[in-house]
Amino acid sequence: MRSFVSVAAFVALAATQFSGSAAPAAAEPDAALAKAIAGSQRTPALAARDPARHPAEELAFFGVKPTMTVVEIWPEGGYWTEILGSYLHDKGVYYAAEASATGKMADRYQAKLDADKADYGNVKIVVFSKGHTDLVPPGTADMVVTFRNLHNWMDEGWAEDAFAAFYKALKPGGILGVEDHRGRTDQPQDPAAKSGYVRQDYAIALAEKAGFKLVGSSEINANSKDTKDYPEGVWTLPPTLQLGDKDRAKYLAIGEADNFVLKFQKPER
């Protein structure tokens, strides 16, 4: 059975999602973070996406510090690993929670880490998948971050379990940062998110059901050109460009999807 927020709770959240929760003022990245983002360890093809992904602004918004224990969920190609793995190498702890410990993606990721021990030698790998959601010792993480993954857990029917795992992993007062493709508000949420789009209020409801408090939202990854009605869902847009050369210029002109960026906190008590 798929996991979803009750209709009543979802509708109520839609009307009050930002009540009493004004977005905090924009934060500036610290010097160490700026250095990691500008570092030579970064793959040029991944760094080229920075204008669409705004890593400095997003991580500063979440409040990351170089002494933190940070868990990134599903690093995949390693866009954020190249930044966080380097940034947290000396003073912090970086956990990369992969979907599987085996397979081509896991092998490629491990090869990436092995090729640059100076930046990634202290990365700790754990597995995070359906039925395997114990990330770190309970209450030991300062921050959990996940970028464009929520729709996958909705599709597989374990989104509630994922949020419960994040809550368990975090210290009291710890931060959960969530980014995903923002769905249209004039359409009901598909509980399986087959298009790859998730209504922002739906995501908030899932997090709050797990016990989190919304403390801010950011529009740094908003894209008003994204109409969210494509034949292959969000994967029609770059960087995937699922349709290949068909209407390629059109989709490149739209750019990467409209994405929400949400900051939650586990209550102190």
ZILIN-V728458 format. One record per backbone hydrogen bond with DSSP energy under -0.5 kcal/mol. CO is the residue of the C=O (numbers start at 1). NH is the residue of the N-H. If there is no record, write none. Layout:
BEGIN
co = {CO;CO}
nh = {NH;NH}
END
This chain:
BEGIN
co = {6;7;8;9;10;11;12;13;13;16;18;30;31;32;33;34;35;36;39;43;43;44;46;47;49;49;50;54;55;56;57;58;59;59;65;68;68;69;69;70;70;71;71;72;72;73;75;75;78;80;80;81;81;83;84;86;88;93;93;94;95;95;96;96;97;98;103;104;105;106;107;108;109;110;111;113;116;116;117;120;123;124;126;129;132;133;137;141;142;143;144;145;146;146;149;149;150;151;152;153;153;153;154;158;159;160;161;162;163;164;165;166;168;169;169;171;174;175;176;177;178;179;179;180;181;184;189;190;193;195;198;199;200;201;202;203;204;205;206;207;208;211;213;216;218;219;221;223;225;230;232;233;234;235;237;237;241;243;245;247;248;249;250;251;257;258;260;261;262;262;263;263;264;265;265;266}
nh = {10;11;12;13;14;15;16;16;17;19;21;34;35;36;37;38;39;39;42;46;47;48;49;50;52;53;54;58;59;60;61;62;63;64;68;70;93;142;143;72;95;73;145;74;97;147;78;79;82;83;84;85;86;87;88;89;92;70;95;124;72;97;98;126;74;128;107;108;109;110;111;112;113;114;115;116;119;120;121;123;125;96;98;132;129;135;140;171;175;71;177;73;148;179;152;153;154;155;156;157;158;159;157;162;163;164;165;166;167;168;169;170;139;140;141;174;266;144;264;146;262;148;149;260;198;187;191;193;196;234;183;203;204;205;206;207;208;209;210;212;211;267;265;263;261;222;259;226;227;233;235;236;237;242;240;241;244;246;248;251;252;253;254;255;259;182;180;218;178;264;215;216;176;213;267;173}
END
